């Protein structure tokens, strides 16, 4: 089987995902996608007529984020019309899945040059979403709701913290660590290799560095924040008397009246806008076009877990991908677990008994934000940059996704 190589990885800075406040929120999502696709082309002198496919991740595919953003963003970037594109949705896991599918196409010999990535403008999706009816728990399918009641993600995070006995001090401490590490990374220019500026249509600069981090965050400042998801518990989600709280306690009745709410804005992932892209090729294509591979894809895996708790699949996904690669956790130099909520990363570290100094070395989504369809691709690029900076060999990236899923991938620095 052929090898799949990562030639390059780029991302935009992450802008605050709020209309009127975020520096990217006025842009069209396809423009954000075109920014990273154009950067991949220009940095690698890529003949886009030779790009076999663009595999793109976008979770909320409606309105401006609909209509196959992978293809439309490529056209917007001025790609040759021969470069095809497809857009997929694995919720938060979309950006890992696009890379995994690109690698599979290369390794099978079906394609030679694929760009994988994703984009999510949460400023746009927040403005158009119905908070009482998220897509994964559509009230129209009461049969599915009865089989697998699925709540709001933050409620699920608090449910996991309660079941696992993870207290607020632990989740707040991890949030402070994330902010401190992100500040260090930005101060030392650790993201500079991958981050490309975003320009407005008139050529003026829109954003050149991540604007979500709050580097002054302390345990004291977090202690003053009120928990959020206790306020979601009694919100009705249908006309059957169901609420977000009942969606969890139907499956886990031991949580009735006993939920320990520990999550708030400071220890949950940031709402941001962003995009990322990776150039993935075969060895023959790289050699023919004078491209120097930075990493190879070692293994990929997908795992499902309880849809009601929703956020617990990363641990079994990591174990599965390690087994597929014939590796152990001790072989991994860099771990990236998306900080959808602090408890997700905290449970991951505890369950796998990981060295905390190897996990989210440069901060995570609590500090930098989580542009849903793009985050997985961002994290793969972040892991690669850190492997090159530190001299490590292997990186493992995984993240929870709605519906109780998690994709995972292992890369090896070349």
URTADA-V280052 format. One record per backbone hydrogen bond with DSSP energy under -1.0 kcal/mol. NH is the residue of the N-H (numbers start at 1). CO is the residue of the C=O. If there is no record, write none. Layout:
NH,CO / NH,CO
//
This chain:
2,107 / 5,281 / 6,295 / 7,279 / 10,277 / 11,194 / 12,275 / 15,273 / 17,271 / 18,16 / 21,18 / 22,18 / 27,24 / 31,28 / 32,28 / 33,29 / 34,30 / 35,31 / 36,32 / 37,33 / 38,34 / 39,35 / 40,36 / 41,37 / 42,38 / 43,39 / 46,41 / 48,46 / 50,47 / 51,48 / 52,113 / 53,113 / 55,115 / 56,86 / 57,117 / 58,88 / 61,59 / 62,60 / 65,62 / 66,63 / 72,68 / 73,69 / 74,70 / 75,71 / 76,72 / 77,73 / 78,75 / 79,74 / 83,80 / 86,54 / 88,56 / 93,90 / 94,91 / 97,93 / 98,94 / 100,96 / 101,97 / 102,98 / 103,99 / 104,100 / 105,101 / 106,102 / 107,103 / 108,104 / 109,106 / 110,105 / 111,105 / 114,280 / 115,53 / 116,278 / 117,55 / 118,276 / 119,57 / 120,274 / 122,272 / 125,121 / 126,122 / 129,125 / 133,130 / 137,134 / 138,135 / 141,138 / 145,141 / 146,142 / 147,143 / 148,144 / 156,152 / 157,153 / 158,154 / 159,155 / 160,156 / 161,157 / 162,158 / 163,159 / 164,160 / 166,161 / 171,167 / 172,168 / 173,169 / 174,170 / 175,171 / 176,172 / 177,173 / 178,174 / 179,175 / 180,176 / 181,177 / 182,178 / 183,179 / 184,180 / 185,181 / 186,182 / 187,183 / 188,184 / 190,185 / 192,189 / 194,191 / 195,191 / 196,11 / 198,207 / 200,204 / 203,200 / 206,198 / 207,198 / 211,14 / 217,214 / 222,218 / 223,219 / 225,222 / 228,263 / 231,228 / 235,232 / 237,242 / 244,235 / 245,233 / 247,243 / 248,245 / 249,245 / 250,246 / 252,248 / 255,252 / 256,253 / 258,255 / 269,340 / 270,365 / 273,15 / 274,120 / 276,118 / 277,10 / 278,116 / 279,8 / 280,114 / 281,5 / 282,112 / 286,282 / 287,283 / 288,284 / 289,285 / 290,287 / 291,286 / 294,6 / 295,6 / 296,412 / 297,4 / 298,410 / 299,410 / 301,408 / 303,406 / 305,404 / 310,306 / 311,309 / 317,313 / 318,314 / 319,315 / 320,316 / 321,317 / 322,318 / 323,319 / 324,320 / 325,321 / 327,322 / 331,328 / 332,329 / 333,394 / 334,394 / 335,358 / 336,396 / 338,398 / 340,338 / 342,267 / 344,341 / 345,341 / 346,342 / 347,343 / 348,344 / 349,345 / 350,346 / 351,347 / 352,348 / 354,349 / 358,355 / 359,356 / 360,335 / 363,360 / 367,364 / 368,364 / 369,365 / 370,270 / 372,370 / 374,371 / 375,371 / 378,374 / 379,375 / 380,376 / 381,377 / 382,378 / 383,379 / 384,380 / 385,381 / 386,382 / 387,383 / 388,384 / 389,385 / 390,386 / 391,387 / 395,411 / 396,334 / 397,409 / 398,336 / 399,407 / 401,405 / 404,401 / 405,401 / 406,303 / 408,301 / 409,397 / 410,299 / 411,395 / 412,296 / 413,393 / 414,294
//
